Amino acid sequence: MAYNPGFVPGTGLARNAGPVARFAMRRILPAMALTPFATGRNAAGRHLADVVLGTTEAPTGSYVDRTRAARSSNESYDPRREDELWESAERFTAAYAA
């Protein structure tokens, strides 16, 4: 399952950005959580818990966008890309799996 909480300001997302962007993300953009364009930290956590606990219906392998299972991008259904991703994951983790 993949979970997308949406834009969640106030979470340290911009911790490596410049001072203006960090200030905006910490002090101004959290107000966006009052709109449909962003999700507050508590709401994002609740949504994820709902998925894990089965309150939000999400069959195995689902892509969950905030509060509902949704179709992911067309690229995510491409078997060739899936094979490439799997092979890359195996290559990158081989040293740790040995």
C-alpha positions in Angstrom: 0.0 0.0 0.0 1.1 3.5 -0.7 -0.3 6.4 1.3 -0.3 10.0 0.2 -1.2 12.4 3.0 -1.2 15.4 0.6 0.7 18.6 1.3 1.3 18.6 5.1 2.9 21.9 6.2 4.7 22.2 9.5 6.4 18.8 9.4 10.0 19.8 8.6 9.5 19.2 4.9 11.5 22.4 4.1 14.2 21.9 6.8 17.0 22.0 4.2 15.5 25.0 2.3 16.5 28.6 2.7 15.4 30.7 5.6 12.5 32.3 3.8 11.0 29.0 2.7 11.5 27.5 6.2 9.8 30.5 7.8 6.9 30.2 5.4 6.5 26.4 5.9 6.6 26.8 9.6 4.6 29.9 10.2 2.4 30.8 7.2 1.6 27.7 5.2 0.1 25.7 8.2 -3.0 27.9 7.7 -3.4 26.0 4.3 -4.5 23.0 6.3 -7.8 24.8 6.8 -8.3 24.5 3.0 -8.7 21.5 0.7 -5.2 22.1 -0.6 -3.3 20.8 2.4 -3.7 18.4 5.3 -2.8 19.2 9.0 -0.4 16.9 10.8 -3.0 15.5 13.1 -5.4 14.8 10.2 -2.6 13.1 8.1 -1.8 10.9 11.1 -5.5 10.0 11.6 -5.9 9.2 7.9 -2.9 6.9 8.0 -4.2 5.2 11.1 -7.6 4.7 9.5 -5.9 2.9 6.6 -3.7 0.7 8.9 -6.7 -0.2 11.1 -9.0 -0.9 8.2 -11.4 2.0 8.8 -10.5 3.3 5.3 -11.1 0.5 2.8 -7.8 -0.1 0.9 -7.2 -3.5 -0.6 -3.7 -4.9 -0.6 -1.5 -2.9 -3.1 -3.8 0.1 -3.0 -2.7 3.7 -3.4 -4.5 5.8 -0.8 -4.8 9.5 -1.3 -5.7 11.0 2.1 -8.9 9.3 2.9 -9.7 7.1 -0.1 -8.2 4.4 -2.3 -7.5 5.9 -5.7 -6.0 4.9 -9.0 -2.3 5.8 -9.1 -0.6 7.2 -12.1 -0.7 5.2 -15.4 3.1 4.7 -15.1 2.6 2.8 -11.9 0.8 0.1 -13.9 3.6 -0.4 -16.4 5.1 -3.9 -16.0 8.4 -2.8 -17.5 8.8 0.1 -15.0 7.8 -2.3 -12.2 10.6 -4.7 -13.2 13.1 -1.9 -13.4 12.1 -0.7 -9.9 12.3 -4.1 -8.4 15.7 -4.8 -10.0 17.0 -1.4 -8.7 15.7 -2.1 -5.2 17.4 -5.5 -5.2 20.7 -3.9 -6.4 20.6 -1.1 -3.8 19.8 -3.5 -0.9 22.0 -6.5 -1.9 24.8 -5.5 0.5 22.3 -5.3 3.4 20.6 -8.6 2.6 23.8 -10.6 2.5 
